[in-house]
């Protein structure tokens, strides 16, 4: 009888050992999964930060173009008179072609590129620190007025009523495609497509 009790104790010790090993294995699996999730989260956060920086460079290029270049160019200034803004701007298009792109419908362009890839024959290239932004006008449409900003005149239903709302006048509408990337590592990049009414 004693022999049976001894064997029963040895079996319960074996079960306890196996149970302890299983719990250890499960705990190690949870630790490995947690470390993996933290590592992946850090990598994704870093990639988003790099993307955000590239996107800010693309947005900066579009804003700089819309506020500096369009008003001056459409008022008759040449690209050479605009300068390179301390080495920030370089032009990939000549003055006459750029004027054509700004003041003619896309189907009447005789020069310049309308491909949607901004890096392929960009109109203007901006260098912002470690980032380069390539900007190109890829489509030009007529707006609702001429370049003088005067409304179209004539008799109309709206003109007869008092309190008529006059819309803001835009002579041209542009599609602007921009690609910004880190100069030393083009894996960090962002593409921005903007519709701009001048």
N, C-alpha and C positions, 0 to 999 in steps of 0.2 A: 503494500500500500504506500509505503513511503516513496517508492520508486515512481508512482503515478503523480504524486504531489510535486515532486522535483521537476518532472517533465512539463507539468502545467505551468510552473513558475518560469521555466526557460522559454516557453511559448509566449507568455505574456510579456517578457522582456524583449523578445524579438519583435512583437507587434508594436511595442512602445518605440523601439528603435526605428522601425520602418515609418511609423507615424511622425516621429520627430524629423526624419529625413524628408518626408513629403512636405511638412510645414516649412522646413528650411528652403526646399526647392521652390515652393510657392512664393515665399517671402523674397527670395532672390529674383524670381521672375518679375515681381512687382517693382523691385528696385531698378532692374534693368529697363523695364518699360517706362518708369518715371524719368530715368536719366535720358533715355531716347527721346521722350516727348520734350523735355527741357532743351536738349540739344537742337532738335528740329525747330522748336519755337524760336530759339536764338538765331538760327540760320534764316528763317523766314523773316524775322524782324530786321535782320541786317540787309537782306535782299530788298525789303520794302523801303528801307531808308535810302539805299542806293538808287532805287527807282524814283523815289520822291525827289531826290536831289537832281536827277536827270530831268524829271518832269518840270521842276522849277526853272531849270535852264531853258527848256523849250518854251515855257510860258513867258519867261523874261525876253526871249527873242521875239515872240509875237507882239508883246506889249511895246518893246523898243521899236519894232518895225511900224506898228500902228500909230504910235505917238510922235515918232521922230521922222521917219522916212516918208510915209504917205502924204502928210500935209505939205512938207517941203517939196517933195517931188511933183505933186500935182499943182503946186503953185509956180512951177517952172524951173526950179533949181536942178542942176545936173548932179550926177553921182559924185563926180570929182569935187564939186563945191561942198558936198556934204562931208567929205573927208572919211577917215577911217576910225574916228573916235578913239584915238590913242592906241591903235593896234587891235581894237576889239572887233572891227568890221572889215570884211574883205568882200569884194564884188565878183560874182561869177558870170555877170551879164553886162553887156555894154549899155550905154545910156539910152540910145534910140530904141533898142529892143525892150528895155525895161519900161520905157514910156508907152510902147505899143501894148505890152502886157497889162499896164495899169489903165489904159484908156480905150481898149478895144475888146469886143467880145472874143471869147476863146477861139471861135471858128475863123476869125480874121487875123489871128497871130501868124506872122510870116517868119518869126524867129523865136528862140527860147523854147524851153521844154515844158510840156504840160503833163509829163508822167507823174504819177502819184508818189514816186520815190524821191523824197527831198534831197537825199545824198547824191543822187544822179543829176548832175548839172544844176546845183543850187543857184538861186538868184543872189542870195546873200548868205555869208557864213559869219557867225558870231563866235568869238572865243571868250568864254567866261571862266577864267581861272583854269581848272582842270577839265572843263567841259567845252565841247564844240557843238554848236547848234547850226544845222543846215535848214534854211528857209526857202521856200519856193511858192510862188503864186501858181496854182494849177488850174484855176478857172476864174474868169471874169464875166460878170453879168451886169446888164444895165439896171440901175436902180429906178427910183420913181421921180427923178428930176435930172436936170442937166448939171454940169460941173459948177455953174454959178450959184446953185442952191435955190433958184427961184422955182416956185411951183408952176406946173402947167396951167395956163390961163384958159378961160373959156366958160361957156354956160354949162351948168350942171345942176342936178337936183340938189346936191348938198349946198351949193352956193346960194340957193334961193332961201334957205332957212336961216333963222338967226341962231347964234350959238353953235355954229358949225365947228367941228374939230379939224384942225389942220395937222396932217401927219408930218413928222420930221422928214426932211428930204435927204435922200441918199443917192448921189449920182452913180455910184458903182457898188457892187457887192462882190467880194473876193473870197475864194476858197484858198486858205493858206495852209500848206502842209509843212510841218516842222519835225525834224528828227534831232534829238540832243543825245550825245553820248560822251562818256569819259574818254578823253583823248588817248590815254595810255591803255585803256581796256574797254573796247567797244561792247563788251557783254553788259555793261551798265548803260542802258539806253531807255529812252522814252519817245514815243511818237505822239504828236499832237496835231489834230486837224481842227482848224478854226474857220468859221464863217464870219467875215467881217464886213460890215456895211460902212462905207466911208461917206 
